[in-house]
Amino acid sequence: MEKSYKEIMPQITTFIFDVDGVLTNGEVTITTNGELARKMHTKDGFALKTAILEGYNVCIISGGTNEGVRIRLHGLGINDIYLGTHEKMIQFKEYITTYNINPKHILYMGDDIPDYPVMKKVGLPSCPKDAVPEIQAISTYVSQKKGGKGCVRDVIEQVLKVQGKWHKHFDAKYD
């Protein structure tokens, strides 16, 4: 019998996210000089920063190459950012080997076919509400939020709540 996402969440120590279609809505604005502009949700950023402060591993693996994305994510405290990655399994293996992470303890959120191979290897494959059908079919958790509209916040908040770490951070900070 397959475990429910609530049974897997207590084991999560690591979050890995795709960018386009997960941290963004998947749309790009092409500027007159050819740059591709993206929008990220500030609530997703807050959740990423909170996960890092709580001691979780956070990694980004994306096919996109926009340096603005790297700057934004690095500013949130994420150091493991792989951009321009089309064979995501290569960076995934490098990452888990470098940090000696058990794939069963990883939540990966992706939205499209390039995410599929890695998602088949992790403990909690997840996706936004508007992910392609093939990704939804292999996801143990499908967020009710769309890509770029808070799906990252949704899944991080749920894991931290299950582990008793969501309000712990705020209570200590604001008491």
N, C-alpha and C positions, 0 to 999 in steps of 0.2 A: 504494500500500500504506500502510495506517495505521500510525503509529508506536506502539511499546509505551510504557507509562508510564515505564519505565527509560530510554528514549531521550529523553523529554521532561524528566524531572526535572533534568538538569544546567542547563537554561535557566531554571528557576524563580527569580524574584526576589521574588515577591509571593504572599502567602497571603490569601485572602478566605474567611471562614466565615459560614455561617448559625448561628443559636443553637439554636432549638428543633428537636430531632431530630438535631443534630450535636454541639454543645457540651453539650446536655442529652439525656436519653432521650426527650424529646418529651412527657413527662407533666407536668402541673402540679398542685400541691396548692393548693386554694382555702381560704384561712384564713377565720376567722369575720368578719373585717372586709373580706373581698372581695379581698385581695391574692392574687396568683398566685405561689406559691413554686416554685423550680426547683432542681435539684441539678446541679453541674458536677464533673467528675472532676479531681482535683488533678494527675494526670499530664498531662492536656491543658493545664492551666495552666502547668506547668513547661515543656512543649514550646513553648507560645506565647511565654513569657518568653525562652527560649533563642533562638528564631528572631529576636526583636527584638534581643537582645544580639549576634547574628551579623550584623545589618544588613539583615535582610529587612523588606519592607513587610508589615504585617499590618493587615487591615481586617475589620470585622464589618458585615454587612448583614442585618438581621432585621426581620420583621414584628412581633415582640413589642415591648412598650413598658416593660418592667419596669426601673425605675431601679436596682434592686439589681444587675441584669445589667451595666449601664453601670459602676457603681462597681467591681464585681469585675474586669471586663476592663480598665478604666482603671488599676486597681491593678497589673495585670500589665504595664503599659507600653503598652497599645494606646490610641492617640489617635483613630484614625479608626473611630468607632462610629456606625452609622446604625441607629436603632431606629424602630419604627413605619412601616416601609417595606413597602408592598405591591407597588409597581412597582419592583422591585429594579434594573431596567435604568437608571433615572434616577440613582440613587446610584452605580451602577457607572460610568456615563459620567462623572459628576462627579469621582469618585475618580481614574480613570485620566487624565483631563484635567488635574486639579490637580497630579498627580505625574508626568505625562508617562510613563506606564507602557504598554508594549506588551502588549496582551492575550495574546499568545503566551507571555509570561513569567509568567502568572498561574495559580496552582492555586486553583480554587474548589471548596469542599466544601459540598454541599447535600443535602437529603434528600427534598424534596417539590416539587410542581408550581410554586410561586412561584419556585423557583431555576432552573427550566428555561431561560428566555431568556438569563440570564447565563452559564449553563454551556455553552450553545452557542457563546459568543463567546471563551472562554478556551482557553489552551494545554493545560491539564490539568484537565478536569472530573473530579471525584471525589465519592464518597459513602460513607456508612457501610453496613455489611452489611444493615441493616434499612431502607434507603431504599425509597421506592415503586418499582415496576417501571419506570415511565417514566424515572425518574432513573437507575436502574441501567443502563438500556439506552443512555443517552448518556454514561455515565461511562467514561473511559479507565482509571480506577483505582477499584475497589470494595474498601474496607478490610474486613478480616476481623473488625474490631471494630464493635460497634453504636454508635449515637448515644449520647453521654453516658457511654460505657464505654471511652474511650481511642482512638477513631478519629482524633481530631485529633492526638494524640501519634504515632500510627502513621504518618500521612502526613507530618507535619513531620520526624519522625526519619528516615524513608526519604529524603526530599529532602536533608536535611543530611548524611546518610551518603554518598549518591551524590556530593555536592559536597565531601566531605572536611571537613565543618565540625561534625559531631556531637561527636566526641571531642576535637577541637581546643579547644573551649571548656572542657571538663573538665580536659584535660591541663594547660592554662595555669593554671587556677584551683587545682588541687590538687597541682601539682609542688612 
